[in-house]
Amino acid sequence: MTTILLADEVATGAPVQVAAGRFTLRVSGTFNGATLRLEMLGPDEVTWLPVEGGEFVEGDAQVRNLEICASQLRMAVGGGTPSGLRADLVPYVA
């Protein structure tokens, strides 16, 4: 099942609950200087922490395979003037 993190967005997406597993993180859209970063809700349930391997800048590869524990995730958008950003997680089966 695909988990949508951003759907035609220009700003940080809403948090979503994700089960533990291996996923392919896919990102597309017009960055225009923006940085996209996958974040996990920290143990204090307030602070958002960067997920290693989950940062994208214009020109980077737009697909990454990640192993994630059960948690709340969001895709943060910072800087630039992006448009039409999309990001999702797809279960990864080797």
TORNU-915922 format. One record per residue (C-alpha): x, y, z. Coordinates in steps of 0.2 Angstrom, whole numbers, plus 5000, padded with zeros to 4 digits. Example, Ala and Ser with C-alpha at 12.3 -4.5 7.8 and 13.67 -1.06 7.14 Angstrom:
2
506249785039506849955036
This chain:
94
500050005000500750174995500850305009500650485002501750615010501550764998500250774985500450924973501151034988502251184990502451165009502751035023501550895023500450825036501050685048500650505043500750355054501850215045502150035050503949975052504749905036505749935020505150075009505550154992505350344995504950434978504950624976504450734961504050904957504851074953506051114967506551294962507851294976506851204989507551055000506350915004506750815020505950665027505650685046505150565060504250625076505450615090505250525107504650695115503250685103503550875099505250875089505450825071507050735067507850705050507850525043509550485037509550465018507850565017508450735011508250784993508850944984508650984966509650874955509750734967509150564964507250564966507150384973507850314989507650144998507550165017507150055032506050135044505350095062503550115066503250305068502450465062503350535047503150695037504050775022504650945026504951075013506151225016506751365005506551404987504851424978504351244974502751194965501851024962502950934975502450744977503150614989502650444994503250285002503050114993503349955002505049884996505249704992506949644987
